[in-house]
Amino acid sequence: ETLAQVPPEYQPATGKWVGVAARSTVFAYDKTKLKEDQLPKSLLDLADPSWKGRWAASPSGADFQAIVSALLRLKGEAATADWLKAMKENFTAYKGNNTVMKAV
């Protein structure tokens, strides 16, 4: 039943196992500077110029690669490229998620 939900190209030849991966991403923020109702509704919202200089990420982290991979799969190459270009304009890069958290 579970294997039937997996696209054929990702199914093992034996049909005796299923690969599973899960990851969550956190958007940490300073409650004294941003109210909950002002949070982006989507990761894609961070491409808006109104977020310029107001968010940070660690693009060298493995979790960032997973975010970009998911965006590519869900929204396509053009939307992902647009988001990455806007991100380059809008965000502050830090090395390591702990450094990002300390900055918050």
C-alpha positions in Angstrom: 0.0 0.0 0.0 2.8 2.4 0.9 4.9 1.4 -2.1 2.0 2.2 -4.4 2.3 5.8 -3.4 6.0 6.0 -4.5 6.7 6.9 -8.2 8.0 3.9 -10.1 11.5 5.5 -10.7 12.0 5.6 -6.9 10.8 2.1 -6.1 13.3 -0.6 -5.4 13.4 -3.5 -7.8 12.6 -5.9 -5.0 9.7 -3.9 -3.7 10.7 -4.8 -0.1 11.6 -1.4 1.2 10.6 2.3 0.9 12.9 5.2 1.5 11.5 7.9 3.7 12.9 11.3 4.5 11.4 14.2 6.6 12.8 17.6 7.4 11.3 20.7 8.9 12.6 24.2 8.6 12.2 26.9 11.3 11.6 30.6 10.7 12.9 32.2 13.9 12.1 35.9 14.6 12.4 38.5 17.2 8.9 39.1 18.7 9.8 42.6 19.7 10.5 43.5 16.0 7.9 41.4 14.2 4.4 40.4 15.2 3.1 37.0 14.3 0.5 38.4 11.8 3.4 40.0 9.9 5.3 36.8 9.3 5.5 35.6 5.7 2.8 33.1 4.7 5.2 31.3 2.5 9.0 31.0 1.9 8.3 32.6 -1.5 7.1 35.8 0.3 10.7 36.4 1.3 11.4 37.3 -2.3 9.3 40.5 -2.0 11.4 43.7 -1.8 9.7 44.6 1.5 11.8 41.8 3.2 15.1 43.3 2.0 17.6 43.3 4.8 15.0 41.8 7.2 15.9 38.1 7.0 18.9 35.8 7.1 19.8 32.3 6.2 22.8 30.0 6.0 23.0 28.9 2.4 26.0 26.6 3.1 23.9 24.4 5.3 22.5 21.0 4.2 19.0 22.1 5.2 19.2 25.0 2.7 19.9 22.6 -0.1 16.8 20.7 0.9 14.7 23.9 0.8 15.9 24.7 -2.7 15.4 21.1 -3.8 11.8 21.1 -2.5 11.1 24.5 -4.1 12.5 23.2 -7.4 10.3 20.1 -7.3 7.1 21.9 -6.2 7.3 25.2 -8.1 9.7 24.5 -11.0 12.9 25.8 -12.3 11.8 29.3 -13.2 10.1 30.0 -9.9 13.1 28.7 -8.0 15.6 30.8 -10.1 13.4 33.9 -9.5 13.3 33.2 -5.7 17.1 32.6 -5.5 17.8 35.9 -7.4 15.4 37.8 -5.1 17.0 36.1 -2.1 20.4 37.2 -3.1 19.1 40.8 -3.1 17.0 40.6 0.1 18.8 38.4 2.6 21.9 38.4 4.8 24.1 35.3 4.6 25.5 33.7 7.7 27.7 30.7 8.0 25.9 28.2 10.1 22.4 28.1 11.5 23.6 28.8 15.0 25.1 32.1 13.8 21.7 33.0 12.3 19.9 32.2 15.5 22.4 34.4 17.5 21.8 37.3 15.1 18.0 37.0 15.7 
